[in-house]
Amino acid sequence: MYGTQLEIVCGCLVGGAGPAGMGLLFNALKSGALPALTRNGLIIVDASPFPGTGRLADYHLTANSVGDVFLDCLRDPALRDVFEPLQHSEAYWRIRDQAFIAPQLSDVGELLAEASKLVLDHLVKNYAVKVWSSTTITEVVSNSDEYQVWVEHNGHSQVIRCRSLVLNLGGHQDPKHLLHALADQGLALSPKTRVQSADTLLRMDADELRAHFSPVLAAGGRLTVVGGSHSAFSMLENLAKALQCIGLEELTLVHRSQIRLFYESVEQALANGYVFDPVDDVCPVSGRVNRSGGLRYSALEVGRNILQYGRISPDGVRVHLLQSGPGRGQQYERAGQALAESSVVVQCTGYQPRLPALKYADGRPITLREVKGGLDSDPAGCPLDAIGQRMHGLYLFGLGSGLGIDPRLGSEPSFDGRIYGVWQFHNDASRAAIESVSARLDVQVAEKVVADRRRQQRAEEETPFFWPAMASIKF
Ligand SMILES: Cc1cc2nc3c(=O)[nH]c(=O)nc-3n(C[C@H](O)[C@H](O)[C@H](O)COP(=O)(O)OP(=O)(O)OC[C@H]3O[C@@H](n4cnc5c(N)ncnc54)[C@H](O)[C@@H]3O)c2cc1C
């Protein structure tokens, strides 16, 4: 157990057991890959005292998919016995009741937390998996073909050596990232403007938002949200709902490219009068419009209202949509002016992966190469370092890292971001990682067999051979 040895060796370490790390474990259980994944030891390390939950439940917003999408992650014959206790769970029935509507993320998080606990208990009992809760990964050293993962628990440091490291510690929003992105477009904020992370604000309830923003509104300050995704529209909705009663009259959204709405089909989009590109915005596999990048459910409703009435809801807070990037409807000057005049700018421009210090064995720091929306990684989530070397054995696909579009599954050609979401973590996003980890462990087992054989041969060559009968004779 942790705390007793300075160095521990295992085949695979899952660092971070939020929806992404847990998605890989659920998927391994479903696909029968657990015996392979655990045969040289599997350790799960998470900073939380209750691993398996992550951040999802903390957000005060509606999911971007219906409840059934989350239930689908638990629906598999291999999981039936493990999840039997969920039949008596309130959280499970609450999501079942919302199978065809988008539930609150707090409900989704509660269900995933209960399901994750059942899976973790099952892994500990049946596969001798070790779960190190309240343990923080502080540093990762890449040393030839393995990773040395430094962890801290109760003030003690230890190192775990592993051949495969699945590292999904969530994401964060670095204000520098926003300032660089704006500078790339020739835009800047006033030195007096405060940049606020949407991640923090989306975790506040209405009372907390009011307490936070009332001084800004009392001083007549302007609020601008930057971004164009689901969370940008949810942010507008949360701010409008919480602050209208204390005098908020208008909000501004500065977005780089056109606001995209999701539709199940071209016919549905046309019937709604939605203008889209029939090639670039339509997924060739599913026929859906803006399948990856379009607003859905409550964010879609907010988006439609803003496009139609210029307001959050027909009689709600006014919203100015200002497109800063090229294209139809560009309003670059007005966007620049709004940013320069804003007291608070809310950063909704995606996430960067939360990473511990990463180093090579000689002490050089490792920088992972980024692309739009996440990390430059292969389909298994293996990233590249700054000089383009593949970090074999390291897998990241959670918030802030994401994965590129799989052409077999399809997406609209105009989408150039990274994909992440609970269903992906439980299915496509972790499948390639599981295969790659298993393949590396196969090689490790084969290498061990060869090394053991060599060691045995050497021992036989060095040790004088005794006939068994002579072994007891005293010379
Ligand atoms: C606002 C918002 C809304 C979203 N809505 C949806 C949605 O509706 N549907 C959907 O499918 N997806 C949604 N997502 C995307 C995604 O599913 C969630 O962000 C999800 O929480 C990501 O899971 P994760 O495991 O990557 O990160 P997290 O949930 O942040 O989990 C990270 C885990 O790593 C642990 N950890 C962190 N640091 C350390 C450390 N140093 N050492 C050890 N452990 C550590 C934490 O304790 C935690 O358990 C949303 C994302 C955001 C930001």
PDBQT file of the ligand as one rigid body, heavy atoms in Angstrom, charges set to zero:
ROOT
HETATM    1  C1  LIG A 501     -18.672  23.438 -18.693  1.00  0.00    +0.000 C 
HETATM    2  C2  LIG A 501     -18.568  22.048 -19.254  1.00  0.00    +0.000 A 
HETATM    3  C3  LIG A 501     -19.702  21.350 -19.611  1.00  0.00    +0.000 A 
HETATM    4  C4  LIG A 501     -19.611  20.050 -20.126  1.00  0.00    +0.000 A 
HETATM    5  N1  LIG A 501     -20.736  19.398 -20.467  1.00  0.00    +0.000 NA
HETATM    6  C5  LIG A 501     -20.663  18.140 -20.939  1.00  0.00    +0.000 A 
HETATM    7  C6  LIG A 501     -21.842  17.413 -21.274  1.00  0.00    +0.000 A 
HETATM    8  O1  LIG A 501     -22.941  17.926 -21.181  1.00  0.00    +0.000 OA
HETATM    9  N2  LIG A 501     -21.723  16.146 -21.731  1.00  0.00    +0.000 N 
HETATM   10  C7  LIG A 501     -20.509  15.557 -21.873  1.00  0.00    +0.000 A 
HETATM   11  O2  LIG A 501     -20.451  14.405 -22.286  1.00  0.00    +0.000 OA
HETATM   12  N3  LIG A 501     -19.374  16.222 -21.577  1.00  0.00    +0.000 NA
HETATM   13  C8  LIG A 501     -19.406  17.489 -21.120  1.00  0.00    +0.000 A 
HETATM   14  N4  LIG A 501     -18.255  18.163 -20.825  1.00  0.00    +0.000 N 
HETATM   15  C9  LIG A 501     -16.947  17.578 -21.186  1.00  0.00    +0.000 C 
HETATM   16  C10 LIG A 501     -16.385  16.519 -20.238  1.00  0.00    +0.000 C 
HETATM   17  O3  LIG A 501     -17.192  15.367 -20.236  1.00  0.00    +0.000 OA
HETATM   18  C11 LIG A 501     -16.218  16.986 -18.806  1.00  0.00    +0.000 C 
HETATM   19  O4  LIG A 501     -15.418  18.134 -18.768  1.00  0.00    +0.000 OA
HETATM   20  C12 LIG A 501     -15.555  15.929 -17.906  1.00  0.00    +0.000 C 
HETATM   21  O5  LIG A 501     -15.638  16.347 -16.566  1.00  0.00    +0.000 OA
HETATM   22  C13 LIG A 501     -14.086  15.736 -18.278  1.00  0.00    +0.000 C 
HETATM   23  O6  LIG A 501     -13.577  14.653 -17.569  1.00  0.00    +0.000 OA
HETATM   24  P1  LIG A 501     -12.020  14.542 -17.207  1.00  0.00    +0.000 P 
HETATM   25  O7  LIG A 501     -11.858  13.241 -16.523  1.00  0.00    +0.000 OA
HETATM   26  O8  LIG A 501     -11.221  14.832 -18.419  1.00  0.00    +0.000 OA
HETATM   27  O9  LIG A 501     -11.742  15.756 -16.191  1.00  0.00    +0.000 OA
HETATM   28  P2  LIG A 501     -12.303  16.074 -14.737  1.00  0.00    +0.000 P 
HETATM   29  O10 LIG A 501     -13.754  15.867 -14.654  1.00  0.00    +0.000 OA
HETATM   30  O11 LIG A 501     -11.803  17.433 -14.378  1.00  0.00    +0.000 OA
HETATM   31  O12 LIG A 501     -11.588  14.991 -13.795  1.00  0.00    +0.000 OA
HETATM   32  C14 LIG A 501     -10.200  15.056 -13.552  1.00  0.00    +0.000 C 
HETATM   33  C15 LIG A 501      -9.840  14.098 -12.426  1.00  0.00    +0.000 C 
HETATM   34  O13 LIG A 501      -8.427  14.189 -12.208  1.00  0.00    +0.000 OA
HETATM   35  C16 LIG A 501      -8.175  14.339 -10.808  1.00  0.00    +0.000 C 
HETATM   36  N5  LIG A 501      -6.941  15.134 -10.660  1.00  0.00    +0.000 N 
HETATM   37  C17 LIG A 501      -6.744  16.416 -11.001  1.00  0.00    +0.000 A 
HETATM   38  N6  LIG A 501      -5.462  16.773 -10.753  1.00  0.00    +0.000 NA
HETATM   39  C18 LIG A 501      -4.850  15.676 -10.252  1.00  0.00    +0.000 A 
HETATM   40  C19 LIG A 501      -3.512  15.397  -9.835  1.00  0.00    +0.000 A 
HETATM   41  N7  LIG A 501      -2.535  16.304  -9.896  1.00  0.00    +0.000 N 
HETATM   42  N8  LIG A 501      -3.226  14.159  -9.375  1.00  0.00    +0.000 NA
HETATM   43  C20 LIG A 501      -4.187  13.200  -9.317  1.00  0.00    +0.000 A 
HETATM   44  N9  LIG A 501      -5.466  13.419  -9.719  1.00  0.00    +0.000 NA
HETATM   45  C21 LIG A 501      -5.787  14.630 -10.187  1.00  0.00    +0.000 A 
HETATM   46  C22 LIG A 501      -9.410  15.033 -10.236  1.00  0.00    +0.000 C 
HETATM   47  O14 LIG A 501      -9.559  14.725  -8.856  1.00  0.00    +0.000 OA
HETATM   48  C23 LIG A 501     -10.519  14.428 -11.103  1.00  0.00    +0.000 C 
HETATM   49  O15 LIG A 501     -11.022  13.234 -10.533  1.00  0.00    +0.000 OA
HETATM   50  C24 LIG A 501     -18.328  19.449 -20.301  1.00  0.00    +0.000 A 
HETATM   51  C25 LIG A 501     -17.203  20.168 -19.956  1.00  0.00    +0.000 A 
HETATM   52  C26 LIG A 501     -17.312  21.445 -19.438  1.00  0.00    +0.000 A 
HETATM   53  C27 LIG A 501     -16.067  22.180 -19.074  1.00  0.00    +0.000 C 
ENDROOT
TORSDOF 0
